[in-house]
Amino acid sequence: MKQKQQYIIPIFVPHLGCPNDCTFCNQKSISGQTKKVTAKEVKATIEEYLKSFKEEDSYKEVAFFGGSFTGIEKQKQEELLKVAYEYVMDKKINSIRVSTRPDYIDKDRLKLLKKYGVKTVELGVQSTNDYILKKCKRGHTYEDVKNASKLIKRYGFNLGHQMMIGLPESTKLDELNTAKDLAKLKPKIVRLYPVLVIKNTQLEKEYIAQEYEPLTVEQAVERCKELYYFFTRNNITVIRMGLQSTDLICSPENEKSEVVAGPYHEAFGQLVEDSIWYDSLLERIKKINVKVKEVEIEVNPQNVNNVVGHKKENINKLKEIYDLDTKVKQNENIKAGKFEINILKTYKDFLDE
């Protein structure tokens, strides 16, 4: 059975309800917006996105991102939610999600979200290490994360967690420990965000003063990949890796960019996915009993780019490191996410030519 196409209608509420500025955060840059959102704008955004969706039989969700939604004054929350909920009632969209802070969750707030049909609540956790949270001026603790997560699940919402990679003084081990802590709370979904140094933040000052060294793209890819493996093994879906590119969140080489430094890449999530595919391909190739010179990889058309890799990185690495020639063949009969390897030439064949 074909899985339904999923569409997200993003509505940004930058810095509304957020009580403090974390050292790494500038919501104006991240969301690309500065003004407050109105009910009229929510309606216009939903209508605009609905017109652009190609598949009618699809799953559509309105997502309130940025700031801390449950920290907004109750009247404003209701104003925005009411519009989205009307589309749920009219069966034009399927669900609503919000993102917020762990310390802005309580029974009354959750009852309000329930009233307006919210299905998923995502918490900006970032880390479960209290020292790192304090260092980043998050303003909440790991205990807040635990309490909020349990309450969200108790009220029947889907729980989501957002964590960051490369926070000040955070190590690979700290991040794995955060992942383990989160897994115990059983979120349904997780987002992984490598830290970027954004203009007009405390982190930018620390970076300029050489008090903070951001991860390279390669380091961030490897760390995210390990966390992806961990969460997947624990039946937790990683739905995003890396910030969404915008006019402001783009390459530091762009003069309009708000990114000063850090592991920015316009296709960061794809880089991680490609690296995961490379690991799987290499593992299968190493299990072949004869030394191979040329192979054909059969794959579903939607996974061709993953096999080839960004700028042919996977194919090139197999050639450079293992002297292996690789051909990619599309096969719609192969399930997405799976692949088959056919040996075209062994080294014996090569030497006998």
N, C-alpha and C positions, 0 to 999 in steps of 0.2 A: 504493500500500500504506500503510495507516494505521500511523503510528509508535506504538510501545508507550508507554503511560503509564509515567513514571519516578517512583519513590518513594524518598525518602531516610529512613533510620531514624537520627536523630542521637543520638550518645552523647557527652556532654561529660566530658572529663577535665581539669578546670580546674587549671592550674598544675602538674600532675604532670610532672615531668621538666624543667621550665623553670628554667634556671640563674639568671635575673635578672629584674628588673622594668624593662621598657621604660618610657620616660617617659609614654607614652600608655595604658599597659595596666593594667587591673584585671580579671583573669580571673573573679573572683567576680561582678563586675557583668555582664561580657559574656556569661558562660554561665548566670548565675543560680544557680550551684551553688558550694558550698564544700567539701563532703565528698568523700572518695575514693570512686571507683566500684568496685563488686565484680562478680564474675562473675554472682552471683545477680541483681543489678540490671540487668546487660546483658541477661540472658535475659528478665527481666520487661519491659524496654523493647521488645525485639524482638517479643515476643508481643503486647504492647499495640498496637504499630503494625501488625503483620500483620492483626490483627482489624479495624482501621479502614480498611484499603485496600479500595477498592471494586472495582477491576478485577483479576480473577485473572490474566489474561494480561498481566502488566506486568513492568517491570524494577525490582527492589528491591535497594537497596544500604545496608549498614550503614556509617556514617561516624563515625569517632572524631575529634571536633573538640576544640579548646582545648588549652592547654598545649603540650607537645612530646612527642608519643606515643613516639617512638624514644629519648627521654631517660629514660623510665621504666625502672626496674630490669627486667631481662630476664624475671624470674619473673612480674612483674605484667603485662607485655606479653602473655606467653603465656597467662596466666589469662584476660585479656579477649578476646584473639584466638581462643582455643580455642572459646569459646562461640559467637562469630559464625561461625567456620569450620564448626561442626557444622550450622548452618542452610544453609550453602553446599553441604555434602556431601549434605544431605537435600533439596536443590533447592528450599528454601523462600525463599531469597534468592539473588541472582545474583552479588553481589560485595561487597568490603570496601574502604574507603579510609581513609587516615589523614592527618593533617596534623602537620607537625613543623618544626623549625628546620633551616636549611641546614648548620649546624655539628654536627648530630646525625645525620649520615648517613655510614655506612661499609659495607664489604662484609658484615661480620657482621650488622649491623642489617638490611640488605636481605635477606640469606639467611633471617633469622627471619621477616620479613614474607612472603617468598615461600613459606615452609613452610606458612603459615596462609592462603594464598589471597588475600592483599591484591593488588588490581589497580591502585590509584591511590595515588600519594604526592604530597601537596600541600606545597609549601614556603612558609612565611611569609617572603617576600623583603622586602616593604614598599618598598625602594628599592635601586637599584644604585649610588647615590652614597655612597661611603665616609664623606664628611664628614657627610652627613645621618644615616647609620646610627649614627655615633659620637655625634652630637648627641642622638639618641633612645635611646642606650645599648642598642642592639640586641645588642651582644656578638659580632657576626659581620661579615664583610666580603663584598664582591661576589665576591671570589675563592672564598669558601666556597660562594656561590650557584652559580657556574659548575661547580665540582668536584662538588657534590652533584647538580646537574641532570644532568650527563653520566653520573654513576654510576647514577642512578635509571633513565635510559633504557637504559643498557648492560645492566641486569639485567631489562629487559623490562617495566617498570612504565609505566603512563600517568603522565606528568608534569603536575603542576598548579602554578601560581604564584599567590600572593596578593600584591597590591601596594596601597599606601595613597596616598590623595590628600590633600594639605594638611598634610603633615608639617612640623614646625618648619623654617623656612628653605627649604622646598622650593617651587620655582616650577613653573609650567606646563611650562616647557622641561625642567626636571629630570625631571618625570614622563614626558614624551614620550621623553626619553633612556632612562629606566628601561624603558619599553615596548619601545624599539628593542633594548636589551640583552637583554631577556627573549625577544623574538622570535627572536633569533639562537640561543637555547637550545632553541627549538622545543617549548614546552609544548603539551599538547593542550587544556588549559583554563586560564582565568584568572578570579580574583575581584578585584573592585575595591572597596576600602573607604575612603570618605571618613573623615577623622579626626574623632572626637567627643571633646570634653573630658569625661572621666569623673571622678567623685568619687574622692578619695584617690589621686590620681596626681601625679607630678611635673609633668605638663602642666597640671593644675589650678592648681598653685602659679604656674606661668609665666603662665597666663591671668589669674589674679588680679593678678599683678604687672605686667600689661600687656606681658609679654615675648613673648606669643604671641597672634596674632589668627586665630581659626578662619575657615574659608571660610563664606560664606553658602550656603544651599541652592541658589540660582541658580548661583553660581560652581562648586559641586561638581557640579551636573548638567552644566554645559557642559564641565568638564574630563573627567568620566567619559564623556561622549558622544564627545569627540574620541578618547579612548583606545579606546572601543568600536569606532569606525570603523577605527582603526589595526589593532587585533588582528583584526578581521573580515577586513580586506583581506589579512592575513597568514595566513588560514585557522586562526586560533586562536579557540576558542569562549569567550566571556565568559559564565560560568554564574551569576554573581551580582554585583549592584551594591548596596552598602549592607549594614549589619549587620542581622541578623534581629531584629525587634522582640520584646521579652520584657517581663515585668512590671517589670524594672529598666531595660532599654534602651527608653525610650519618651520622649514629649515632656517637656522640662524643666518644663513647666507642671504635670505630674503630681507630686504630693508624694513618691511612692515612687520617682521616676526617679533614676537614678544619673548621668544626662546633665546636665552643667552648661551646656554651650554647644556650638555646632558645627552642621553641616548635617544635623540629624536630621529625617527625615520617615518616617512609617510606611509610605509607598509610594514610597520613594526610587527603587527600580529601575524602577517604573512611570513615574515622572517622566522618567527618562532615555529609556526606550523611547518614551514619548509625544512627547518632543522630537525623537527620531530620525524618527518617523512624520511629524511636522510638517514637518521638512526635506524629506522625500520628497514629501509632498503639494504643498508650495510649489514645489518644483522642477518637478513635472509641470504644475502650473497655469501657471507662468510660460512653459512651452513652447507653450501654447495661443495660436494666432495672433490671436485676437480677444479684446478685453477682456470678461471674463465678470462677470456680476452674481450668478448663482446656479448652483451645481453640485450634482450628486448623486454621492456617493462610494459605490460598491458594494464591499463587503468581506466576508470570511468572518466569521461571527458571533463567533468567538473574538477578533477584532481590533477589534471595534466600540469598546471602551473606549480603545484606543490612538489611533484616529482622532479620537474626541471629545475625549480628553485628560482629565486629572484635573480635576474640577470644571469640565468643558467648556472647559478652557484653550485647546486647539487651535482649536475652533470659534469661540471668542470672539476669539482673536488674528486669525484670518482676517477676521472682521467688522470689528474695530477698526482694523487696519492696512491691509487691502486692500478694505474695504467689500464683502466677499464673503459671500453667504448660502450656507450649506452644509447639505445634507441627507445623512443616512447611511442606506444601505439594506443590509440583510443579504442575502448571497447565498452559500449553501453550496457552490455550484459554483466559487467563486473560491478558489484555494489560500491557505491561511493564510500571512500575511506579504505577500500581494499585494493590489492594489486596482485598480479601474477608475474613471475619472472621466467622467461624462456632463454635458454642458453643458445646463442647463435654461433659462438666460436670459442673453443677452449684454446689454451696455449699450445696443446699438442697439435690441434688443427692448424694453428698459426705457424708453428715450426715446420709442419709437413708441407706447407704451401711452396 
